[in-house]
Amino acid sequence: MGWFKNMVMKMLRINPAPESQIITIQEPYSYKANVLRNRLWYRGDPSELDQFYKQSVTDSVGKSRFWAAVPTAGLGIRKIHSGLPAMVADRLSDIVVADMDAITLKVQAETATWEKISEDNDFPELLAGAVTEALFVGDGAFKITVDPELSEYPLIEFYSGDQVEYKRTRGRLQEVIFWTDYTVSSKDYRLEETFGLGYIRSRLLDAYGKEVPLSVVPETAQLKPEITYDGDFIMAVPLMVFKSTKWPGRGKSLFDTKSDNFDALDEVVSQWMDAIRSGRVQKYIPEDMIPKNPETGELMRPNPFDNQFIRINSTFAEEAKGQINLVQPQILYEAFVASYASAVDMCLQGIISPSTLGIDLKKTDNAEAQREKEKATLYTRGKIVERLNEVIPQLVQTVLKVYDTMQSRAAGKYEASVTFGEYASPSFDAVVETVGKARTFGVMSIERAVEEMYGDTWTAEEKAEEVARLKAEQAPPTFDEPGANRDAPPGENEDDTGGEDE
């Protein structure tokens, strides 16, 4: 077939593409700039978004965005932010953390120790903030430190992705580097702490990247350049929900692929509000009909609240009639509502259901349809829970090892587990109907049916009693087996002598 292909190419004069063709693509944002953009979307301040996009424009695509648009001189544009990005991240975090039932270890004493450490660090609140940061920034890491002056237990902190760097060797985590910025006498400094296997190294850098003594900053004066401890573990645990394809080894934010959709939603909302503002009733009053000051005879000035009008010159034509005209333009509310619904759908697709946020885009949906819409939320929640099932036990085990080190004993081996409840579970009526059908078809045992219906709401003893009661009620009735016909033959009832009764 090669000769045929060459012949066709010669006939059509098709030149093959050069193998050495080079295409250069310039990324619009660095990692830190991308994190800053996502953080500004979460903060939700319109002024900050406007400043960022106007200063970060590097290409024609960036210039065409709503937040980067510069209005013509004299024409003001009221830019409104919907606040949807922050609601998405906060609700997902709330859903996951609120459903966390318990963190347990194999030994009861270890569980009691962890509960004290958790209470000292307010761990549920810390975890909620960490999940939220990881969702809109991309990743982060828990930092475990020791400060006897503050607490007798290890201290747990969370650093977001723009304050953390990871060093890996063939995919294995070797070091976690934390950055903390300080300002002393109008000079900027950065504390760089490297957490590795069995050591912590600290150094202080100035604004030019040169290392300076730790005593320059009062907050770091008590730190030592290097601390070693017994144990083959790192006193830091990374948290990453989604993996980034743009920056290997880093996390992906929920907002990375939704930035333009959020920009479009803000444009729709801003245009909607601008149309309402422009659609106010305009009152045109001839000059001779304008109310006058009863004392001075001067024309009354318009008031934007209770006396707003536009003055027009009086006409002296023969058939002219002086009258007040009221004009109000028509606002196409249906078109704006449809555009708003479409923009919201684009923002939430693949992340969270509008019903989770209390947004009802279709007023005719019944309860079953609303539950079906929650599937998008369930998928995202399942991914977050899957990652937390790996990170939280690792964090608990590391904290307990650090506590052993504080107590001057060898770090022990711990096995922690975390359990999460169910979200958007069906109603009890739906469960009864489903379980009843399964029992009718004979594909579910009584024990499993009771477990599916009552779950964690009943204790094990209550469920065992219910199973025993159902088995007793549903058991087939028992009857005494009827005996064979034992009628005595004639003469069997006679006495032992064989004579007849007298």
Phi, psi and omega in degrees: 000346182296321180294325180292319179296318179296322181294318180296317181296324178289323180292320183267354181057052178264120179264128180293152179292141180293139180291335183266020181293128183249127176245123182255126179238129180262120178290135183287332184228144169279177181297315182293322178294323178294319177297319179297319178299313179297323178294322179291324175298321180289319179298322172075024178269118182300323180296319180292320178297318180297316180294318182297310185292327178289329181272342184257010181290123179232349183213176182293329179295317178296324180291334183276354180289153182297315183288343178266354183293136177251116183291155176297149182305128178093348180249108181271142177242122177277108181266122184245136176259136185285334184079007183295320181303315180295322179296321181297310182295317182293317182293319178298318178296316180297318181298318184287310185292322180295332181271001179285114185281301186199155173245119185233155174236168185295321182263135183298323180296324178293321177297320179295320178297316179296321179299323176293317179295319180298317179294323180294326181262000184051058190299317179303318178293320178297318181293321179299315177294323180294317180296318179298315179298317181295329181287316184265340175269318180130316179198184180177185182209144173276132179249126183248121182230171181234129176215095183301335181288334182264322183200153175275357179246163176299147179260131181249126177231157177238129177249131180285173188299331180281358177243012185225146172222144183244142173242120182237151174236112183053043177083359180259131182289127180248319182215150172236124184252125179252141178242136175225126183265141177227154175231121181229121180054047178064017177244140183264138177225155178230125175271124180248115181246122181254116180258116179234189181287101176086009180208159173224123180244134182234140173210152183248131182243144177272189184294341181261004179086008180270141181284135179233163180299147180295339182285352181295324179257125182303324182292338182251005184295331183274354181282151176257147181302327180211137177232132177243153179212158179281133180132135181265065179211159179259133180278045179203144181227115179289153176230120181215125181268307180244146181266139180272136175269345180276321179238100182301140179085357179246166181272163179252133179278153174298334186269355186299319182259006183243005185299314180293328178292320176297322178297318179293321179296318178296325178294318179297314180296320181294318178295323179298311180294325178293324178293321178294320178295318180286343183268018177292156179291127177257128182251115179259118184239127174299152186299324182284353179252003180288135178303145182242154176292121184295341183268316184255343182080004179284151179293139179287138178278144181293146178242131185292352184253306186240357182210060183262128180202168176242127183275136175235156181290144177287144180254142183245024177295159187296318182258012181289144178239123177284117181212159179266128181252132176250125183233130176222121180290156180277130179256125182276080183296323182299319180294320179293319179296318179295319178295321179296315180297318179294319180294319178296319178300317180295324181291327188258351183302129177080358183243301187208152180278142175302328180297328178297327180270003181079019180262119180251095181280337178236109187290347186265002183290137176271183184296322181294320178294323178296320179293325178296325180293338181288354182297324178299319177294321181296321179295313180293317179298320179299322178293318179295316180297322178300318179289321180291331176296339176265320187282315185298312176301320178297321179294316180298316180297319179294319179298317179293326175294320177295323178295321175298320179296322176297327181272011177059043175225161182296143180295127181276178177254127185234150175232106182253155177216151180231142180239143179238145177280183180269152178238139177056043178290151181293163180293164181296324178299318179294322178296316180299318181295316181293312180295321179299319178295319180296321178292323180296321180280355177074028182249011180216136179281167178295320180299316181290325179296316178295321180295318180292326185280322188248336173050232182276357182284340178246152176281170180296324179294317180297319179292324178295318177297320179295319178297316179297320180295316180295320179296321179293321181287324185269358178290144180294147180293148180249138178232152175293134181293123181295139181278166177287165181293112184248029178301135182291137177291163180304134178087354182287334181276003179289158181290172186299336182282349180082358177275165179278152179292140179273000000 
